């Protein structure tokens, strides 16, 4: 069976850096999406339709055309590390996009990214519509079994790298998914801050793929694929379960983003 390592991420920088030159083709797209979103707030009466349109557009551009992984907290950490070591070109490529998004989040709230741009959030929205947990109470138990089997499969595929730091974090993700399905307490949402801390530390020393890497096709490895499928299955039971309990970017956005009264109802999906 093929050997596998969680800490395999071949592309550290989010920008297109070739021979010391930075390509802005990808970097400018998310900024335009943010501007488009703000415009939609003012000119669109059909809020849901506008949001769905931009979600589809974002998924098309980021997930299909550019095939780019968006890891805000990881890229920010790597960019700061690049600055520390004097790698200014790579630092700019890593920090330009995250800082732009963080500015939008600071002034307009986290939903401008989580609810409008994030491709993984969009996929969870789609699977969340299949929520039949209220009709079939044993569905949570069934999906918990599926997640456990998936974790066992991941262990088999990762041997002998099972004790790699990145692998352990991946298995922790599975455990959190199981716990939140079996006992969906609101207090579990605080776990995202702990995971954010882990992610920052591991971004410095270990290269780690996440479930969003499957959408961006930045790292089609066993870990990313299996964790992505587990997140999708779990989101059938608890809508946006990744956003609520695990997403390190969500933890970062919640720390710096303003909480607006008009987004309280929508933000309940994440809290």
VEXDREN-2710 file (C-alpha; in Angstrom, 1 decimal):
% VEXDREN-2710
k/r/px/py/pz
1/UNK/0.0/0.0/0.0
2/UNK/1.3/3.5/-0.8
3/UNK/3.1/5.2/1.9
4/UNK/1.5/8.5/3.1
5/UNK/2.5/11.5/5.1
6/UNK/0.2/14.2/6.5
7/UNK/3.0/16.8/6.3
8/UNK/3.1/16.9/2.5
9/UNK/2.2/20.3/1.1
10/UNK/4.2/21.0/-2.0
11/UNK/3.2/24.7/-2.4
12/UNK/3.8/27.0/0.5
13/UNK/3.0/30.3/-1.1
14/UNK/-0.5/31.3/-2.2
15/UNK/0.8/33.6/-4.9
16/UNK/2.2/32.5/-8.2
17/UNK/5.9/33.2/-7.7
18/UNK/8.2/32.3/-10.6
19/UNK/11.7/33.5/-10.9
20/UNK/11.2/36.1/-8.2
21/UNK/8.2/37.6/-10.0
22/UNK/4.7/37.5/-8.5
23/UNK/1.7/36.9/-10.6
24/UNK/-1.4/38.9/-9.5
25/UNK/-3.9/37.0/-11.7
26/UNK/-5.0/34.8/-8.8
27/UNK/-4.5/37.4/-6.0
28/UNK/-6.8/40.0/-7.5
29/UNK/-9.8/37.6/-7.9
30/UNK/-10.7/37.3/-4.1
31/UNK/-10.5/41.1/-3.8
32/UNK/-12.9/41.6/-6.7
33/UNK/-15.2/39.0/-5.0
34/UNK/-15.2/41.0/-1.8
35/UNK/-16.0/44.2/-3.7
36/UNK/-18.7/42.5/-5.5
37/UNK/-20.2/41.2/-2.2
38/UNK/-20.2/44.8/-0.8
39/UNK/-22.0/46.0/-3.9
40/UNK/-24.6/43.3/-3.6
41/UNK/-25.4/44.4/-0.1
42/UNK/-26.6/47.8/-1.5
43/UNK/-28.1/47.0/-4.8
44/UNK/-29.6/43.5/-4.4
45/UNK/-33.0/43.0/-2.8
46/UNK/-32.6/39.2/-3.2
47/UNK/-30.0/38.7/-0.5
48/UNK/-30.0/34.9/-0.7
49/UNK/-29.9/34.8/-4.5
50/UNK/-27.0/37.3/-4.5
51/UNK/-25.1/35.2/-1.9
52/UNK/-25.7/31.9/-3.8
53/UNK/-24.5/33.5/-7.0
54/UNK/-21.3/34.8/-5.5
55/UNK/-20.7/31.4/-3.7
56/UNK/-21.0/29.6/-7.1
57/UNK/-18.8/32.2/-8.7
58/UNK/-16.2/31.8/-6.0
59/UNK/-16.3/28.0/-6.2
60/UNK/-16.0/28.2/-9.9
61/UNK/-13.0/30.6/-9.9
62/UNK/-11.1/29.3/-6.8
63/UNK/-12.0/25.6/-6.9
64/UNK/-12.2/24.9/-10.6
65/UNK/-10.4/27.5/-12.7
66/UNK/-7.5/28.4/-10.5
67/UNK/-7.5/25.2/-8.4
68/UNK/-6.1/27.1/-5.5
69/UNK/-6.2/26.2/-1.8
70/UNK/-7.2/29.0/0.6
71/UNK/-5.6/28.6/4.0
72/UNK/-5.7/32.1/5.6
73/UNK/-4.2/31.4/9.0
74/UNK/-1.5/29.0/7.6
75/UNK/-0.4/31.4/4.9
76/UNK/-0.3/34.3/7.3
77/UNK/1.9/32.3/9.6
78/UNK/4.2/31.2/6.8
79/UNK/4.4/34.8/5.4
80/UNK/5.4/36.1/8.8
81/UNK/8.0/33.4/9.0
82/UNK/9.3/34.4/5.5
83/UNK/9.7/38.0/6.8
84/UNK/11.7/36.8/9.7
85/UNK/14.1/35.0/7.4
86/UNK/14.3/37.9/5.0
87/UNK/12.4/36.1/2.2
88/UNK/10.5/39.2/1.2
89/UNK/9.2/38.0/-2.2
90/UNK/7.6/34.9/-0.8
91/UNK/6.4/36.8/2.3
92/UNK/4.6/39.3/0.1
93/UNK/3.0/36.4/-1.9
94/UNK/1.8/34.8/1.3
95/UNK/0.6/37.9/3.1
96/UNK/-1.0/40.0/0.4
97/UNK/-4.1/37.9/0.1
98/UNK/-4.6/37.0/3.8
99/UNK/-4.2/40.6/5.0
100/UNK/-6.6/41.8/2.4
101/UNK/-9.2/39.3/3.5
102/UNK/-8.5/40.1/7.2
103/UNK/-9.1/43.8/6.5
104/UNK/-12.5/43.0/4.9
105/UNK/-13.3/40.7/7.9
106/UNK/-12.3/43.4/10.4
107/UNK/-14.5/46.1/8.9
108/UNK/-17.4/44.0/7.6
109/UNK/-17.5/40.9/9.8
110/UNK/-16.4/37.3/9.2
111/UNK/-19.4/36.4/7.1
112/UNK/-18.0/38.3/4.1
113/UNK/-15.6/35.3/3.7
114/UNK/-17.2/32.4/5.6
115/UNK/-20.7/32.9/4.0
116/UNK/-19.8/34.3/0.7
117/UNK/-16.4/33.2/-0.6
118/UNK/-15.2/30.1/1.2
119/UNK/-15.6/27.1/-1.2
120/UNK/-15.7/24.6/1.7
121/UNK/-18.5/26.6/3.3
122/UNK/-20.4/26.5/0.1
123/UNK/-20.1/22.7/-0.2
124/UNK/-21.3/22.3/3.4
125/UNK/-24.2/24.5/2.6
126/UNK/-25.2/22.2/-0.2
127/UNK/-24.8/19.0/1.9
128/UNK/-26.6/20.7/4.8
129/UNK/-29.7/20.9/2.7
130/UNK/-29.8/17.1/2.9
131/UNK/-30.2/17.3/6.7
132/UNK/-32.6/14.5/7.5
133/UNK/-31.5/14.0/11.1
134/UNK/-34.8/15.1/12.5
135/UNK/-36.6/12.5/10.5
136/UNK/-34.1/9.7/11.2
137/UNK/-32.6/9.9/14.7
138/UNK/-30.2/7.0/14.1
139/UNK/-28.5/8.8/11.2
140/UNK/-26.0/10.4/13.6
141/UNK/-25.0/7.0/14.9
142/UNK/-24.6/5.6/11.3
143/UNK/-22.5/8.5/10.2
144/UNK/-20.4/8.2/13.4
145/UNK/-19.6/4.6/12.4
146/UNK/-18.7/5.7/8.9
147/UNK/-16.4/8.4/10.3
148/UNK/-14.8/5.8/12.6
149/UNK/-14.2/3.5/9.6
150/UNK/-12.8/6.4/7.7
151/UNK/-10.4/7.1/10.5
152/UNK/-9.3/3.5/10.6
153/UNK/-8.8/3.6/6.8
154/UNK/-6.7/6.7/7.3
155/UNK/-4.5/4.9/9.9
156/UNK/-3.9/2.1/7.5
157/UNK/-3.0/4.4/4.7
158/UNK/-0.7/6.5/6.9
159/UNK/1.4/3.7/8.3
160/UNK/4.3/3.9/9.2
161/UNK/3.9/7.7/9.5
162/UNK/1.0/7.4/12.0
163/UNK/2.9/9.3/14.7
164/UNK/3.8/12.3/12.5
165/UNK/2.6/15.5/14.2
166/UNK/0.4/16.4/11.2
167/UNK/-1.2/13.0/11.3
168/UNK/-2.1/13.3/14.9
169/UNK/-3.8/16.6/14.2
170/UNK/-5.8/15.0/11.5
171/UNK/-7.0/12.3/13.8
172/UNK/-7.9/14.9/16.3
173/UNK/-10.1/16.4/13.6
174/UNK/-11.9/13.1/13.2
175/UNK/-12.4/12.8/17.0
176/UNK/-13.9/16.3/17.2
177/UNK/-16.3/15.5/14.4
178/UNK/-17.5/12.4/16.2
179/UNK/-17.9/14.2/19.5
180/UNK/-19.9/17.1/18.0
181/UNK/-22.2/14.6/16.3
182/UNK/-22.8/12.5/19.4
183/UNK/-22.9/15.5/21.8
184/UNK/-23.4/18.7/19.8
185/UNK/-22.8/21.2/22.6
186/UNK/-22.3/24.8/21.8
187/UNK/-19.2/24.9/24.1
188/UNK/-17.4/22.7/21.5
189/UNK/-17.2/25.8/19.3
190/UNK/-14.3/27.1/21.5
191/UNK/-12.2/24.2/20.2
192/UNK/-11.5/26.3/17.0
193/UNK/-9.3/28.6/19.0
194/UNK/-7.2/25.7/20.3
195/UNK/-7.0/24.3/16.8
196/UNK/-6.0/27.7/15.5
197/UNK/-3.1/27.7/17.9
198/UNK/-2.1/24.2/16.8
199/UNK/-2.3/25.2/13.2
200/UNK/-0.1/28.3/13.7
201/UNK/2.6/26.2/15.4
202/UNK/2.4/23.4/12.8
203/UNK/2.4/25.9/10.0
204/UNK/5.8/27.0/11.2
205/UNK/7.4/23.6/11.6
206/UNK/5.2/21.2/9.6
207/UNK/3.5/21.4/6.2
208/UNK/-0.1/20.2/6.6
209/UNK/-2.9/19.6/4.1
210/UNK/-6.6/20.1/5.1
211/UNK/-10.0/19.2/3.7
212/UNK/-10.1/22.5/1.7
213/UNK/-7.0/21.3/-0.2
214/UNK/-9.3/18.8/-2.0
215/UNK/-11.4/21.6/-3.4
216/UNK/-8.3/23.6/-4.4
217/UNK/-6.6/20.4/-5.6
218/UNK/-3.4/21.7/-4.0
219/UNK/-2.8/18.4/-2.3
220/UNK/-4.8/15.4/-3.4
221/UNK/-3.4/13.1/-0.7
222/UNK/-5.2/10.4/1.3
223/UNK/-5.4/12.7/4.4
224/UNK/-7.0/15.6/2.6
225/UNK/-9.5/13.4/0.7
226/UNK/-10.6/11.3/3.7
227/UNK/-10.9/14.4/6.0
228/UNK/-12.9/16.2/3.3
229/UNK/-15.3/13.3/3.0
230/UNK/-15.7/13.1/6.7
231/UNK/-16.5/16.8/7.0
232/UNK/-19.1/16.5/4.2
233/UNK/-20.7/13.5/5.9
234/UNK/-20.7/15.2/9.3
235/UNK/-22.3/18.3/7.8
236/UNK/-25.3/16.3/6.9
237/UNK/-26.0/16.0/10.6
238/UNK/-24.8/19.4/11.8
239/UNK/-24.8/22.1/9.2
240/UNK/-21.3/23.7/8.7
241/UNK/-19.8/21.5/11.3
242/UNK/-16.3/22.3/10.1
243/UNK/-17.0/26.0/10.4
244/UNK/-18.5/25.7/13.9
245/UNK/-16.0/23.5/15.7
246/UNK/-12.8/23.1/13.7
247/UNK/-11.9/25.7/11.1
248/UNK/-8.8/27.6/12.2
249/UNK/-9.5/30.4/9.8
250/UNK/-13.0/30.8/11.4
251/UNK/-11.3/31.1/14.8
252/UNK/-9.0/33.8/13.5
253/UNK/-11.9/35.7/11.8
254/UNK/-14.0/35.6/15.0
255/UNK/-11.1/37.1/17.0
256/UNK/-10.6/40.1/14.7
257/UNK/-14.0/40.5/13.0
258/UNK/-16.7/42.8/14.1
259/UNK/-20.0/41.4/15.3
260/UNK/-22.9/43.2/13.7
261/UNK/-26.5/43.0/14.8
262/UNK/-27.8/42.3/11.3
263/UNK/-25.6/39.2/11.1
264/UNK/-26.5/37.6/14.5
265/UNK/-29.2/35.4/13.0
266/UNK/-26.9/34.1/10.2
267/UNK/-23.9/33.8/12.5
268/UNK/-25.8/31.3/14.7
269/UNK/-25.0/28.8/12.0
270/UNK/-21.3/29.1/12.9
271/UNK/-21.6/29.5/16.7
END
